Amino acid sequence: MINNFDQNDRRILTFPAIHPCENIYPGTLLESLVTLSRKISNYQTRFFATQRKNSKQAIRQVGILLMFLEELQESRIVLPGSINLCFSELHLTFQRILFLLDDITREGARIWVLMKAHFVASQFLVLVRSVATALDVLEMDSVRVSSEIRELVELVAIQARRVRLELDFEDEEVMKKVIVIINQFENRFEPDQGMIKGVLDYLGIRRWDECHKEVKFLEELSGLMCLDGNEREMPLISSLAGLMRYCRGVIFTNSGFGEGGQVDGRGNVEVEVVSFLNLEDFRCPISLELMTDPVTVSTGQTYDRASIQKWFKSGNLICPKTGERLETTELVANSSLRKIIQQFCADHGVSLAKTRKKNSDISRTIVPGSPAAAEAIRFLSGFLSSRLSYGTDEQKMKAAHEVRLLGKSSIFNRYCLIEAGTVPPLLTLLASSDSPTQENAISAILKLSKHSKGKKQIIENEGLNLIVNVLKKGLKLEARQTAAATIFYLSSVDKYRKMLGETTEAIPALVELIKEGTNCGKKNAVVAIFGLLLYPRNHHRVLAAGTVQVLTNLLSTSDKKDVITDSLAILAKLSESFEGSSMIVQASALSIILRIFKNLASRSGKEYCASILLSLCHNCGADVISVLAKDPGLMTALYSLLSDVDGTAHSNKKARMIINIVHRFHETSTSQLINHQVQEQSIHVQ
């Protein structure tokens, strides 16, 4: 009877479409109303950061009506059908009251509800008057209740009709303080911490984790607003998010860190899983959303068409990623990449239709959503840089944790943190003997390494050896795995690939991580090696580290499709040389690759298998070809790859070449056999 809506199914401070209760037996409707009324009455014990007066008034009135409803229920009298209209209206109103109370007591939404105080108060006014309207049509003579209850119901109706729009004086004063604080940030003045603490105290935000929930909620709300194309409130949301990030990093830096929160900064650092065929690598550098229509600009960088067009319309004529001035704004469609993205989505069950709806505005990533948010992040970045350099050990660890959180999703945040000088002290913390400090530091470095300036600062501050040291001797496996991901991002720059290859311990440490790491650790190490292979002189180093045998063992034991595909990509690269092909054959990998080729569902994985098989045929000759010719399922797999309408021209060409090689081998073998038989017959005749 009561409509149940999950918290994520509706926007905060909005009501879903609730259908009125029509043609329902009065007794059933009464039972549902009693249940709803009890749920609303239970809110008396909840903490209301704002709207205290309006909430108590609504709860009190529903509580009085609950007594009326319960008395009706206990009397067990037959209710007249005419009462349905009143009960139906009350049922609709009570559901909306329940939604409103749920929203204003929601954890993480306190500062947003405060700033929407006038709207929330107007909603209370509408709902309370709706109660009065419902009671107006109630014929009290048609039901038997005590005179006391009758008087109370009549009193509720009178009060509901007379109710006025009222905003708590304290709410309004605190709201004005928040506006002053935002304006101070916007004018590049760091606000008085006493005023900020007063606002936080009023809202009941007294711990780090409570502040973190406010940030997470505002981030989610921002994403939903972008999804709907509703940009009117984006500056306010962005300003509030910037303020709460500032509070999380500055106000709560010395107390309450992680109390009761999911993220505690002590261990449990999320290990980022990277891949050269990973959803993250198909995201537009501007919007950070999956590219549905990738295009290339004159600098050679690729962006989603919608995002780069918005960038141009904003008056920007530089490449967002490189900062170079564009010679032309002409966009060239990257059809090859679009096909790869489409195939990846098909292989991994990613809906491109949903992704198209989630394309975000550029303001979420490169450009801050408001001037106040920008200055708040700049002030916070400077504060964190100072703490990383001069704070106590505990303060340094917490500051590293904040850098990790700030750099997680926003390019602008990363830029501010890098400009504030956080990279050098973070690199110093990599040598810490404290495990949480090292984990937070390497995770923060990972986030900053995604920015071109971050990569540069890491290298210029001699961070390469420090990162490799964590990769090899990290205090926890999670830190080693994060270091591998960092090496992957550093390897995206040509000259850094060379430097990493020349760092003696880097490649052996990655190979060791493939042996010892978790699934995500193995994956990070594999893709980091692939990144290093883009520098040709690293091929011999990778082979010398015993990579082929380790990957062969991984292919024979792993059931993770992405790990298998990434491992095949490395073997495909290594098999291009005679030395690499020989090692693959010596490692007894051929039979494993054939099995995977015939059974793997991944399109990209099949293409890598075809590349390996073709290279083995060219480099190892008849020994490999004879094995392929004897495999009964190979030709079926090759023709399947060839007939795939979504396949690339390269994969089709490779499949066709292998088929021709096998056919020629059969023809040659048959010809040799015939010649041999003729010779034998000739000898016999003689």
HUZI-V539314 format. One record per helix or strand of 3 or more residues. SS is the DSSP state (@ for helix, = for strand). FROM is the first residue (numbers start at 0). TO is the last residue. If there is no record, write none. Layout:
[[SS/FROM/TO] [SS/FROM/TO]]
This chain:
[[@/6/8] [@/25/44] [@/51/74] [@/80/103] [@/109/114] [@/116/135] [@/139/141] [@/146/161] [@/168/185] [@/192/202] [@/207/227] [@/233/250] [@/278/281] [=/293/295] [=/301/303] [@/304/312] [@/334/347] [@/351/356] [@/361/363] [@/370/389] [@/392/405] [@/410/418] [@/421/428] [@/434/447] [@/451/459] [@/462/472] [@/476/489] [@/493/501] [@/503/515] [@/518/532] [@/537/543] [@/546/556] [@/560/573] [@/577/585] [@/589/598] [@/602/619] [@/621/629] [@/633/642] [@/648/684]]
